[in-house]
Each structure stands twice: as structure tokens, then as C-alpha cells.
């Protein structure tokens, strides 16, 4: 059993190490996402064309999505013994590192809400604050959200290796290769 675990672990490591290499025929080098700009130039030579601009850098982060039943005070003051009515749509709270990074209700993003019964919850609150306001969640699922990391320098380098070789557009953020696309 240990041997099987080791083989699976080794296979995963090899698959990651060999993931999506692109061949640069000019200097017979292989580049991968994660290489630096200097490494790519060393392996492929100077690009045929390049463009640099400032962009908002974002990343996909794993989150836990907590679904809560939303309640709202009954403004009329009658008709319900509890003084609250239940909304049809639940509140979905996305949490990363025990902090709220996204709130949505009725398919609308919110920065804060008091739909849980009066005590407001906000983006940036801890999950413990949310549970104190909303109670136990109906469900918890895994997901991802885009999170801004601030401004980054994006360099787009185009490589054309001749008429019979595919060209590549390589995109770098802060001089780290983040994507490679064939021009053919």
C-alpha cells in the first residue's frame, strides 16, 4: 500500500513538473508557466514584439460558501408572531482564511447586510461574527472567487519562429510567466 501511495505521489509530482512545456526552436529551450522573463529570454531569445502596461492583478482563491436563511424585520408589526418574515432567497457568504470576502443575496453582491436579523455583517468580518448574527449555515460548499492583488506590470511578449513553426504570445505579470498561447 505504501508503494502504491509513493507511485501516485511521484506520478503527480512528475505531471506537475512537466505540465505544458512549450518549445522555443530558436535556442532549443522549453518554457513553462512560472518561469521568469529572464529565463524565457534565455531559452527563447528576445521576443519579436512586446507590450507593457499596468493592470489590476487578480487571482482565484478557494473559498467556503456558507448559505444562511435570510430573515428581515416585519415593518408592519403584525401578522407574524416572531415579528420577522423569511425572504425567498438565501444569503451566501464566501469565506477565505476565516474572513468574509463576498456576500450576496437575491443574486446581488453586497458590502454589508442586516438580513440575518438585525446585526449587520460586512465584507471583512470573521466567520464567527457572521455565525453570531445568522446562526448555523444551511450548507457549506467549496468554491472560488476572484480576489484583487493590487496593480501589476503586465508584459505581453510575442514570439514568431518562422513560417513553419507556431508562434506564441506569452503573458507575464511582474515578470512571471502566467500564460502561453499559440498563435496558430
Secondary structure, 3 states (H helix, E strand, C coil): CHHHHHHHHHHHHHHHHCCCCEEECCCCEEECCCCEHHHHHHHHCCCCEEEEEEEEEEEEEEEEEEEECCEEECCCCCCCCCCEEECCCCEEEEEECCEEEEEEECCEEECEECCECCCCEECCCEHHHHHHHHCCCCEEEEEEEEEEEEEEEEEEEEECCCCCCCCEEEEEECCEEEEEEECC
